[in-house]
Structures are given as C-alpha cells and as structure tokens.
Amino acid sequence: MLRIHFTGVDLARVRMAGRPDALWETILSFHRLRDRRDVRLFGDWRTETRSRLNSETRVLGALIPSRGYFPDFLTPVEGRYGWDTGLDALRGIRPERLRRELALLGAGAGPVVPPRLRELMECGVTLLPRLLGELRGYHRVAVEPYWTHIQAQIEAERAARGRALLDGGADELLASLPPMLRWRAPVLECDYPVDRDVRLRGRGLLLQPSFFCRRTAVTLQDPELPPVLVYPAAAQLASAPGGRDTARPAEEERQRTLGKLVGHTRSVVLRAIGDGATTSELARRAGVSLASASQHACVMREAGLVTTLRHGNAVLHTVTPLGAALLKGGAVAS
C-alpha cells in the first residue's frame, strides 16, 4: 500500500495538472501495449499500434519492465509543459542521476541482471540518443494519433475534480478520486505493489490524471523530486465493432454527425456547456427541457464535440478540443 502523508500546508498546495503529460502517457502506454488485460478498452489500440510499430524498442523494453520500478528520469517534471520540453529535459539529465537510477533498476531485476539492461548500464549517457529516438518513434505511432481523444478525457476528468474542489475544497477533491485512492485525512492511501510512505513536507502534491494509467496510481521513486501522483482518469476509450477506434472516427462519419448540429439551439447548448455542466445545468443555461438537453448532448458526444463523465449521481458534460475549435471557428490543434 502507498500512503501519502499531508500537512495543512500540503492540502493548500494540492493542484491538478493542466493537461495530459505526454511522457507519462507514452511510458504508461508501453505497459498497456505488453499487457493482455483490458481487451475491451485497449484491444483495438494494441492491434493498430503493433501494426504501425516499425521502430526499434529494445532500449524502452529494457528500461520499462512489465511491472515494478522504472527510472524516474523517463518522466521529468518538465514533461507537463509539453512533449518537446520533456524530451529536452531528458536529453540534459545529469550522468550521476542516470547511473544511480539505472543501478536501482538493475538491483530490482533479480540476482542476474538481464544482458540488455547490463549493456545500457555500461553505456551511461551515451544511451540517450538511442533512447530519445525510440521514444519519438514509439510516441508517434502509439500516442500521437490518439492525442486529441486523450486531451478530451483529461479535460473531462479535470472538470469533475474541479467541481469537487469548488464544492468542498482540497478535502472533497481528494475524497472524490477513483476508488483505488482512499482519503483518510491526513493520509491518502492507494493500492500499490509495495508498502511505501511518502511524506510531502509542505511541498504539496500534483495530481496528474492519465489515460493509459490503469488499476493503481503511480508516483516517483525518488522522495526528493517534486511530488506527483499519476492516477487513472475515469473516462474510457470506446471501441466500435469491426475493430475501428471511435476515438478517431472516419471523416465522413464525423461530417454526417456534424450535419445534425446545424441550427441555433444546438449552438446555444454547446456554448452553454462552458467549463462543464450537468444535464440539468445545461437545460437551465440553454433554456431547454431536461430531455432536450440530454438529447442534444448525446448527439454532440457522437460527433466528438462533447465528452460525458459520471460525477456522483449526475453526469458532467465538457467540450472536447474539437468542440472548442468549432466554437472558435478554427481548426483543432494536432
């Protein structure tokens, strides 16, 4: 079990990440790629990714075991500011930190260190160009094509947690996290493969929701690094019959669905969602009936303009990047 100990200062410094972290998503997706579980959730994604994966992943395979510790340097704190910023931080890692974390990885590999890992430990910083090349190649086929969908799920998660924060402060926010996380003030408990205590010591905690994180939360091994807790976002990847991923519907399907949106009322409804709205709030803001608000939200969800996440006894609608781009009259960023 993981136990994160808070002080009053730490509670005041709890914060939600502003966006998905591309490096965390990439590393955690590598776990999902080799995991045979969650077929309904990730089966089609695995098939598509493996069919496109032509680049070498030997370094990644050695640094990211199927379970247990992987080096903290793979997910630098700068990654929260974007993919390129995170790679720049990884490129500039100090040699002594690289050696220390590789040694820790080797110590956890058992009495005999695998030859490939032993080779990397001997390489030191000279392995970085190979690592960066593999990360870029893998990210390009496994994560980048789904990035808009990942962003939408994280935005929906942020909206739900933001509501909890507004309703009851940090205490309510921590209590609203997924079931594998249990808030028993002043300790946040988490199902974890090892027994561990993390003391925040006034540094606060960054909550980083992740699309590819599953079953248990993840945190950094080094207690001196800025505290972060990566946890599974509640939203899920929908899979369509025939193995096609509805996170990226075919353009002709999107156009047919978007055709249903033409009209003043749905424009009003989409704008009324704002930073997030339950169905009853949406009906009130748009001046329509509850049934009408639910129907409009359903059509916009099918069109990829809205994401819906259950929040307590209600559902919370948020606008996706595509929906935001439509409202602004521009194209969605890739």
Number of C-alpha atoms within 10 A of each C-alpha: 12 21 21 19 17 23 17 11 13 19 19 16 16 19 18 18 16 14 18 23 26 24 24 26 23 23 22 18 23 23 19 20 19 12 15 11 11 10 12 13 13 22 19 21 23 20 13 16 18 13 10 13 15 11 13 15 17 14 20 18 15 19 20 19 15 15 9 11 18 21 19 17 18 24 22 21 20 17 21 19 15 14 17 14 15 21 20 14 17 21 15 10 15 12 11 11 13 20 17 13 19 23 16 14 22 20 12 14 15 9 8 10 14 12 10 13 20 15 14 18 19 12 12 14 18 11 14 18 11 14 21 18 15 18 21 16 16 24 21 16 18 22 21 16 15 17 17 18 22 26 18 27 26 25 25 27 27 23 20 25 21 19 18 20 18 11 12 12 15 20 18 17 21 23 19 19 21 16 12 14 20 17 19 13 13 15 18 17 18 22 17 16 11 9 10 12 14 18 16 20 13 14 17 21 20 16 19 25 28 29 26 23 20 18 12 17 20 22 15 20 15 13 12 8 11 14 21 20 16 22 24 22 22 19 19 17 19 13 18 13 8 7 12 16 19 16 20 14 15 11 9 9 12 14 12 11 17 16 11 13 16 10 9 8 15 19 15 15 21 25 16 19 22 14 14 23 22 20 24 17 17 28 21 14 17 19 15 16 14 14 12 18 24 17 13 20 24 17 17 22 19 16 22 23 23 24 25 23 19 15 18 9 6 12 14 24 29 29 27 26 21 20 23 19 15 15 15 10 9 10 13 14 8 9
